[in-house]
């Protein structure tokens, strides 16, 4: 068996396990795509040849979202009837190329049942590391748990940390894994000293969190993070430096590193 055949076999095996509600099988498919040894796909080119500067992936729209179609093996390519060019690439590589433009990946759209779509948010997880970001679809809401001591201490420490503009909060329930409290960090300054100060602020505040409650942070400047997007659209800050009338420090940069577990 060639390396290409083995790679295709792994993706196709995982693809056959995916059914509605089987998030564990879907995660296994994402892991296969994210692994260079097993994650090759055959991208269908609407224009140009593989490797040429004018090469363009095909595109399709499902429920208002854009996807680039692909197939999972040479056999599926033949079965699809595609008569234009194609390009064999690692799933990790194509994930990095597609997600910034909010395009997903659709596997074997010619197959009975229409194949399986990987939305751009999951391609972002593949590109950034599946274990670093929660498994979707996410259920997001205002936190119902009452922990006023933590919020008060965090707001107090934020007020002493000039890099922090505001703080928001959300309760996140991933498709797989434990729910957790997310703190949205909106900052003025992303210089290394400011980043260290914000991390210190979180460490100093986590002592007021009840045992067993996971807390994570998310950068409000991250345009692609689903938790940050929800916070921007649906929440108000529980701490806002400018609402308190404080003078904002000069903005040397904007943003914060990717979300990390508290």
N, C-alpha and C positions, 0 to 999 in steps of 0.2 A: 504494500500500500504506500503510495507516495505521500509526502508531507501535505500536499494540497488536499488530497483525498481525506486524510486523517483530520485535517482542520475542518473541512466541510462536514465530515461526519459528526464531529462534536457539536457544532452549531445546529445542524439539522436534528440531531438527537434531542437537544434541549428544546428546540422549536416545537417538536412534536408533543412535548409534555405540557405546553402552555395552553390553558383553557381559562375561561372567565372565572375570576376569583382565586386562581392558583398563583398567588403572588410569589410563593417560594419557587415555583417553576420559572416564572418570569425573571426573578433575580438570578437564577442559575443560567438562563439564557444571556442576561446582561454580562455575567461573569465570563461566559464563553466568548462573547464578542470582545470583551476587554482584554483577553489574553492573546498576545501576539501569536502564540503557537497554535491557537485554535480558532481565532476570530476573523479569519479572512472572509470577505464577501466580494461578490462580483457586481460592481456598480455599473448600472446601465447608463451609457453616454448618449444624450440626445443630440449632441453636436461634437465634432472633432474626434480625434483618436487618443488612445491612452498615452499619457505623457506629453501631449502637445499643449502649448499655451492656451489654445482656444477650446480645449475640452470642457464640456459642460455636462453635469449630471442631469438626468431626467428629473422631472418634478411632478408631484401629484398633490391633490388637496383632499383631506378627509375631515369632515366636521369643522371646516374653517382653518385647519392647521396644515402647514406645508410639510411634505415628506419627499425624500429622494428614494426612488425605488431601487432595489437590488435583488439579486438571487444568491442562494447559499452554496451553489456548486455548479460545475460545468453541466451536470445532468439537468439541473433545474433551469439553467440558461437555455439548453436545447428545448426543454419542455415549454418554456415561456414563449417561444417563437420570436424572440427579439432578434432583429436582423441588422441592427446598427452595432457600433463598437461598444466595448465594455472595458472595465479596468478592475483588476484584482488588487484589493487593498486590505490592510488590517482594519478591523472594526474600531480600534483605538484611534487610528489615523483619521478615519472618516468622521468619527464622533467629534474630534477636535476641529475639523473643517466645517461641519454643519451647524453645531449648536449655537455659535455666536450669531448666526443669521436666523435663529429660531426655526431651523429646519430639523425634522426628525428623519428616521430611516425606516423604510417599509420593506420587510423581508417577504419575498416570494408573493407579490400581489396577484400573480397568475394562478396560484394554488387554489384548490377547492376551499371555499370559506373565505378566500381573499387574503390569506397570509396574516402577518402580525406586524403592527406598527410600533416603533420605538419612538416616543415623543422626544422633542429636543431637550426637555428637562432631564430625561434619563440619559441622553447622550452626554449632557454636561456632567452627570455623575460618572459615566464611563471615562470621560476625559480627565476629570479631577480626582478619581479614585472612589470606587463604590462605597468603601467603608468610611469615607470622610463625610458623606452626605446621607441624609435619611432617605429611606426607600419610599417612593410614592406609589399611589397617590396619597398626599398628605391631607389629614383633616386638621384644620386650623381654627382656633377660636380664642376668645378672651380667656385668660386663666381663671378657673373657678376656685382654685385653692387659695386659702387666706393665709398669706405670709407677710403681714404689714411690716414686721421688724426687718425683714430682708430688703423690701423695697425702700424703707426709710433709710437704712444704712447705705444701700447702694446709691440712692439719690444724694445723701450727704457726702459720700466719697466722690461721686461724680462732680459735685460742686467744687471739690478741692482739686479736681483734675482738669486743668484748663483746656486740654485737647477735646473734651467731651462737649458736644452741642446738646444732645438730647438722648433719652433712653425710651424704648418701647418694649412691649412684652406680648408674648403669644404662647398658647398651649398647643403643642405639636404632637399629633398622633400619626406616626409613620404606618405604612402598610405592614411592615415587619419591624419588630423591635419595640422597646418600651417608649411610652410617651415621655415628653420632657418639656421643661420651661425654656423658651428661647428669649434672650434679651437682645433687642435690636440696638446696635451701637451706631449713633450718628456722630461723627467726629470732624473737627476742623483740620487736624494735623496728623499726617501719617509718617512723620520723621521717626527714626528709631527711638529716640528718647520718649516721644509721645506714645508710641506703641507700647513701650515698656511701662509707662505710667498707667495706661489703660489696663494692661494686664495686671498690674499691681492692684489697681482699683477693684478688679473682679476678685482677685485672691483675697483681699481684705474683707470683701463683702460676703463671700461664700460661707463664712462661719455661721451666718444667721439662717442658712438654708436647712430645713429639716433633713435628718438623715434619710438617705434613700431617694431623695428627689434629684433627678438629673437636671443640670442646668447647662445650656449651651449659649454661645454668642453668635450673632450674625451681623455682618456689615450692611448697614442701610444703603451704602453706596454700591452694593453689588446688584447690577441690573438684571442678573440672571438667576439670582437665588429666589426660590419660590416663597420662602418665609419672609424675606425682605420685601418682596413684591406685595405679599398679603399685608404686612405691617404698614407699608406706605399707603395702601388703599383703605384699610379697615380699622386702624388704631390711631389713638392720640398718645403723645408722649406722657409718661408718668413723671418724667423729669425733663424740663426744658430750660436751659440756661438763659436764653434770650427772653423767655416769658417772665423770668425772675428779675429782668432788668439788668443783668450783668453785662459787662462789656465783653464782647467776643474777642478772643485773641486773633492776631493776623493769621490768615489761612495760607500756610505754606504748601499744603497738599490736602487731598481729600480722600478718605477711604480708610480701610482697616483690613488686615489680612483675613483670609477665609475663615469661616466659622470654625471654632474649635471647642471641644468639650471642656466645660468648667471642672 
